[in-house]
Amino acid sequence: MIGPVTNHRRFERFDVNLKARAVGREGEFDATVTDISEGGAAIAAPPALFTNDSFVDLHVAGYDHYKGRVVREFAGGYALEFEHTEAEQKRMRAAIKDFEAVAGKGKPLDA
């Protein structure tokens, strides 16, 4: 029997639906941010655009842009890990409050 699933994530994730532009060495592509945290995001985008470890500048409509790298591809998109300086991380914490408002209080993703 499989035991309970433990969430090992460092940051709380929030379910969102934000239009974005993913810019990398491979080109520029429309994407949708489907969940986000201080540490990263999941984006829905066409397959075979990026490879693991590709660097991506994610421009989120109405917010800012976030630098990250692809840590994995999944069916329908990519998981990004943000690479922040201290100042960028402070900005991201402030943006998370806005993302919480978009997602609605009490709607963090569990896993």
KAFEN-V102359 format. One line per field, one symbol per residue. ss: DSSP state (@ for helix, = for strand, . for the rest). phi: phi as a letter, one per 30 degrees, with the letter a starting at -180 (. if undefined). psi: psi as a letter, one per 40 degrees, with the letter a starting at -180 (. if undefined). A space follows every 10 residues. Layout:
ss=???
phi=???
psi=???
This chain:
ss=.......... ..======== ====..==== ======...= ====...... ....====== ....====== ====..==== ==...@@@@@ @@@@@@@@@@ @@@....==. .
phi=.ddddcdcdd bdcbdbbcda bccbedkcbd bbdcaabdcl acbcaedidb ceiddbcccc eibbbbcabd cacbejlbcc cdbcdedddd ddeddedddd dddjeicddd b
psi=hhaihhheid ihihhighii hhhadeahii ihhdiiidea ihhhiiifdi iiehhhhhhh hebaihhaih eiiiheaihi higiiddddd dddddddddd dddhiefihd .
